[in-house]
Amino acid sequence: MIPDIRIEEFNYDLPDSRIAKYPLSERDSSYLLHYDEEGNISRHIFREIPDLLPENSLMIFNDTKVVPARLHFVRDTGARIEIFCLEPTDPSEYNLSFAATSGCEWKCVIGNARKWKNDTLSLYLPENAPAEASALCLKAEPVSRDGQTGVVRFRWEGGVPFSRVLEICGTIPIPPYLNRESETIDIERYQTLYARFRGSVAAPTAGLHFTENVLSAIRGRGIDTDTVCLHVGAGTFLPVKESEIARHPMHREPFAVSIDLLRKLRDGGRKVIAVGTTSVRTLESLFYAGVSCIENGHPHDVEQWSPYDREYTHSTEEAIDALIQYLESHGLDELKTGTRIIIVPGFRFRFTDYLVTNFHQPESTLILLVSAFLGGDWRRVYDYALANDFRFLSYGDSSLLARAGRFGK
């Protein structure tokens, strides 16, 4: 059954001074809070993380790439309209949409929407705008509107792909709680070093701390690494407005997992370290996608309350086997589906043993996930971080957490 959880129980006092507005000069110089298998807490520097990881483990990263998805347009009246691209609708595949050379449609959030009277908008060009941006003649037209969201059609000239249009005309959508505009530093630093596949409108920020030296040291210890790809949607920025978590809607996010990683998970025997809550949500969605394979013959999107609305009799191994068999029988090398999964206290983790994550906003779904992972011990962790000068949120410090219950705590 859906858990009866009140979001106000997951509040804490976060002074504005503790929110990291900018990244540190070196990615791996942030603090790292270590919550070990016995529940002990200690402070380290992030570059020390290779020595804290368990031997014979599998570390999984989210290799999604943030796109400069925030575009600014202007009406003939001079009114400025911000359009924040969320996900493609025509073509609906990310790769096809990014490859479009004259037009495409996206679901968007529309800033200053009340001033847009459904006329065609022109790209806003400041005085120092590059000539390349002007030559595109980028336009935005409404396809459908529903308050501050809608489907927008973009048109442009020059035959360049939409991915390049965004690079020329868009800005990186840094989180609104930073209370500043995107700057040059964000182009590089609001992106992981291993980002590969465009599609996110927010970074999987746990990965921002990793450098080539840290990654090399991790592999040098014999720790296997692999990737998933979950495109982070704008829902990650949305606050929980309802007191009852049961009434908070989670947005769909597409993800992909290779058949090779599924086989590694099926073989078992290794502790799994997820880098970021997006990696956790992807990994933990696999069981429910596998059950849908067993029961329906193919994987379905994982719904928000799937983990809680029934008892499951299938084993984790059976679920993974079903996914592998489905991919093999269809000649596919990766699983592609979507998830709305929410992880709250009471959730049964099936894959993730350790979590690398930043420190999250009060009363957020990410705090709920951390609480579920730590068996309710999240407040002691956050109190320690507040008392020991840790920096919070996207550009803040990090933590390495061992899952409560997995190691006999």
N, C-alpha and C positions, 0 to 999 in steps of 0.2 A: 504494500500500500504506500501511497505517497506520504513521505515523512511530514510530520507537523513541526515545522521549524520557523522561528521568528527571526527575521534578519537583525533586529536590534540587539539580539544576544551576541552578535558578532561585530560589535562596534568597539573602537578604541580611539583614544585621543591622539591624532596625528598633527602636530604643529606644522605650519607651512614651512618653517625653517628646516624641517627634516626631509622635505621632498627635494630630491635631486633635480634641479632644473637643467643641468648640463652634465654630460659624461665626464669622468676623470680623464686626465691626459693619456693614461695607459689603461687599456681594457682590463687587464688582469691584476690591476693594483687595488681593486675594490676589496672591502672586507668580505669574508665568507664566514657565516655562522654554521657551525657543525653540530647537528643533533644526531648523536650516535645511537647504536643499537640498544644501549642501556638507558637512553633518555638523557644523557649528559650533554650539556651545551658548552661550546667553547668558541673563541674567536680566532680566525686565521686570515691570511691574505689569499685571494682567489688563486693566485698562481701555485699555491700549495695543494690544490685540490687533487692532483694525481696521486699524492701519497695518502690521501684519505679515502680513496675509492677501494672497494673490496676487490680482491683478486678474482680472476676467472669470472668476470662480469661482462655484460653487454650494455653499452652506453648508446642511447638513441636520441638523435637530434631531429629537430624539425627544420628542413631545408627550404621552407617557403621564403619568398623574396618580397619585400615591401615595394609597392609601386607608388610613384608620386601621384596619388589619386585625387588630390584636391585641386580643383580648377576654379579660376575666377573669371566671371563674365560680367558684361555691362549691358544695360538696356539703353535704348536711344535717349531715355530721360536722364541717364547718368547714374541710375540706381545700380549698385553692385550686387551681384548674385553669386554665391559660392555653391559649387556643385561638387559633391563628394561621391566619387564612384565606389559602389559597394561590390557589385558582381555583374557579369555580362548576362544579357538576356537574348540578344540576337547579333551575332552567333552566341550561343550560350556556353560554349567551350572556351576557357580562358585563352588557350593557344590560338584558336581561330579568331577570337576577338582582337587579341593583340596583333595578329597578322593582317587584319583588315586594313585596306589602303585608301578608303574614301569615306566610309561610314560604318557605324555600329551603334548598338543600343545597350544601355546599362541601367540597372536599378541604382538609384542615387538618393542621397540625403541632400536636401536643398536648403541652403542658408538664405535667410531673408526672403523666404518663399512667398510671403504675403505681397511683396512688391513685384513678383513676376506674374504678368498678366497673360501668360501663355504665348507671348510673341517670341520671335527668334532672337537669341542672344549672340553677341559677338564676344570673342575672347578679350578680356581686359588686358591692355598693353600699357604698362608704365613707361615713363620716358626712357628708361635705360633698357627696354625690352630688346632682345636680340632680333636681328632682321629675319632670322629663321622662323621665329614665332609669328611674326607679321605675315610672312609669305604663306603660312598654312591656312590663313583665313578661317580659323576654327569657329564653328557655329554650334549652338545647342538649341534643340527644339523639343518641346514636351510631347511625349507619347501618351502618358497617363499621369495623373496627379492624385495624391491622397495626403493632404496636409503637407508635411515637410519631407515626405518621400515621394518617389515617382520613378517612372521609366523615362529616360532622356535619350534622344537620338543625337549623336555627334556627326557632323560633316566637316570635311577639310579637303584642302587641295594639295597637290604636290606628289601624290602617290606614295607617301611614306607610311609605314605601318603605325598602328595606333600606339604600340609600345613606345615608339619614338616620339609620337605626338605628346604623350604624357611626360616623357623625359624633358622635352623642350618647354612645355607649357605648364606642367603640374608642379606641385610642391609636395614634399613628404608630409604625410598626415600625422604629425607628432601628437601625443595625447593632449586633450584639452586641459587636463589638470596642471600642465606645465605653465599655463597662463602666459604664453609667448608665441610669436610667429616662428615658423620654421626658418632655420638659418643654414648657412653653408655646411657647418659641422654636422648637421643632422643627415645630410645626404650619405655620408660615410658611416657615421656612428650609430644611426638608427637602422642598422642593417647588420646581420651576423656575417662573419667571414665566410661561412659555408653556404650562404643563401644561393639558391639555384633557380627555383621555379617561381616566376612572377605570379602574384595573385592576392597577397595580403594587404590590408589597409592598416595593419598594426604589426609591429615586430614581435616575434616570440622572444621577449626581452631577457629571459634567462640565458640565452645564447650570446648576448652581447659581450659577456665577460671573456669569452674564449679567444685566445690568440693561437697563432701557428705553433709557438713554443709549447703552450699548454696542451694542445692537441697532440703534438709529437710526443710529449712526455707521457700522456695517457696511453697512447699506442705502444710506447716503449715499455710500459709495464705489462704488456700482453693483454690489455683490455680491448675487446672487440668493439668497433663502432659501426653504427648503421643509421639510416635515416628513415623518417616518415615525412609526408608533406601534408600539412593541414593549413589551408589558407585562412588566416585570421580575419574575421569580419568586424564590422564596426560595432557589433553587439558587445565586444569586449570593453568598449568605452561606456556602455549604458549602465547607469546606476540601477540598483534594485529599488524600485519605487513602492513595491507592495510589502507590507509587514509579513505576510504569509508567503514563504518561498513557493508554495504550491501554486501561487498566482503569477509568478514571474516567468515570462516566456523566454526561452533560449532560441537564438537564431541558428539556422542551418549553416554549417561550414563544411565545404567539400574536403575530402582527404584521399590520399593514395598511399598504399603500402605494398611493397614489392613481395612477390612470391618467395624470394630468397629470405627475406626477414621473417615471413610467416613460418618458413621451415626452421629457422633458428629458434623461434619461439616454441615451435612444436617439439623440438629436440629437448628443450629444457635443460636443467642442470646448472644454469648460470643465473646469477642475480642480475636483474634488469634495472638500469639507472635511466630514468627519463629526464631529459633536459627540457624543463619547462612544462607548464600545465597543459599546453597544447599537445605536447607529446603524450602526456598521461591520458588526455581525453581521447586521442587517437588510439592508443594501445588498448585502453579499457573498452572502447567501442567495438573492438574486433570480436569479442565473445558474442555480442548481440547480433552483429552482422552474420556471424557463423551460425547462430541458432536460426536466423531467418533463412539461411541456405538449407539447413536441415529440414525445416518445416515448409518452405515455400519453393525450394529449388533454385533460388538465387538470392543474393544479398539485398536487403532493403536499407534505406536510410535508418539510422538509429534514432529513435524518438527520445524526447527529453526524459520521460519517466519510465522508459523500458526496464531499467535495473530494479525498479521498485514495484511494478504493477502486477507481478506474478512470481511464483516459485519456479526456478529452472532446474530441470532434472538432467540436462545434458552437461557433460564435463567440458572443461576448457579445451582439453585435447580433442574431443569430438567436434567442437566448434571450429577450431583451427583446421582440423582435417577437412571439414566440409568446405571451408574457404579454399584450401589448396586444391582439392578435387574439382571444385567449380572452375577455378582458373585454368587448371590443366586441361579439363574437358573442353574449354572454350578457347584454348590456345592463347591465353593471356598471361602476361608476366607481372601484372600488378592489379591489385584490387582498387577500384575507384568507386566511392560512394560518399555519403555525407552523414553528419552527426549533429544532433541537438542535445546530446547527453549532458546532464547536470550531475555533478558529483558532490554529494552532501553527506554529513555524518550519518553513518549506518550503511554506507556503500561498501560492497564487497570488491576489493581489488583482486584481480586475477593475474595481472602481469607485473605491475610496477612494485619494485622493492625499495628503491631510493629515488628521491626527487631533488633536482637542482632547480631552484626558483628564487625570484626576487621577493620583496616584501610588498604586499598588496594593499589596496584601498580598504578602509573600514567598510563594513556592510556590503561587501562584494561577493559574487559567486566564487571568486578565487580564494577568498578567506574560507568559505565553506569547504572547498576542495582540500585546502591545507589542514583544516580541522579534521576532516574525514581521514586524511592520510596519517595524522598524528594521534588518532584516537581521542580527539578533543583537547589535546595539549597545546593548541596553537597560541593561547594567550601567554603562556610561560615563555614561549619562543619570542613573541613580539615584545613582551616586557623586557626581555634580555636585550633585544635589538635596540629598543628605545633607550635603555640605560647605558648602552655601550657604544653610542655614537654611530650607529649604522644609518646609512642614507636609504631612503624609501622610494618605491615605485620604479618606473621604467628605466631611468638612468641611475638607479640606486644600487645598493649592495646586494649580495647574493646569500643563498643558504644551501646546504647539503643536508637533506633530511632522510633519516631511516624510517621506514614505515612501522608504525606501532602495530604490535600483534604478530608481525612477520618474524620477529626475532625474540619472541617470548617476553616482551615488555608487558 
